[in-house]
Amino acid sequence: MQEKESLGERLNRLAAEKNLKLETEKQARQRQEHINQFIYREARPEFERLVQAVEARALATNAALNDLPHFEFCKGGPYVKQGNVAAFLLFSQPIMNAGPISLRLTLGREPQGMYADVFSAPPRPIHYQFQPAMETSPDRIVWIGDSGEISSDELADFTLMRLSEYFLERKRS
């Protein structure tokens, strides 16, 4: 036969459950704050690492390009160009140590180029939007976009691949 729990025991159990729930919520808030601080602190250095990766990959890839124009990296943008098109990287963190933070990759005309289509509409730029997130193992920044989670090295390859695709589309037009 099962003993009936007294009112005092039920109240103590309820209090323990409530305390456990509050402690769990507190730990979740602290973990989220830790993640946010990590992202706020590491997003810009990771963007700078991304820019270096794009430049290194562009230079390394040039030797293997046959019929395509070579990539040229321009630090002032920063952007990388191929022929008369370019991939622009724009990092935005308006407030240090706070959000929102974003990374925009835009494919469009190379700004220093000369164009013969003065009387027609220029090609439409293509935009990709990313936000930084924390990869849990090991702790580092990854970029989250429509395609999911991507590392800076993968994003460097993505940038050059999309730039060449954009160049080839414009060449056919």
Secondary structure, 3 states (H helix, E strand, C coil): CCCCCCHHHHHHHHHHHHHHHHHHHHHHHHHHHHHHHHHHHHHHHHHHHHHHHHHHHHHHHHCCCCCCCCEEEECCCCEEEECCEEEEEEEECCCCCCCCCEEEEEEEECCCCCCCCCCCCCCCCEEEEEEEEEECCCCEEEEEECCEEECHHHHHHHHHHHHHHHHHHHHHC
